């Protein structure tokens, strides 16, 4: 798991333990309907521009790195609100309506860290 060997081979079933491999990824719409994913149980739509991603297998703690994006609407930025071992809350912030919450057409996320 330390990824320090230059000679050891990694089998496909063990690749998930390498620190440089995404442990979670997926994309979903504003209603929280997941189109494709790995290690995402569900996405909870808690309001306009507010989603909580629920992981199947949690990270070992809250110190993991979610990478997020939102697409289809100009002037909306994806922002991480909170990170926990098994969830991440993502907000869509609008530049157009004084930084209020806003939906985008599609949300995307991946995550790296120790499980």
Helices and strands as residue ranges (DSSP letters): G 12-17, E 24-28, E 34-38, E 40-47, E 50-55, E 65-71, E 76-83, E 87-94, E 106-112
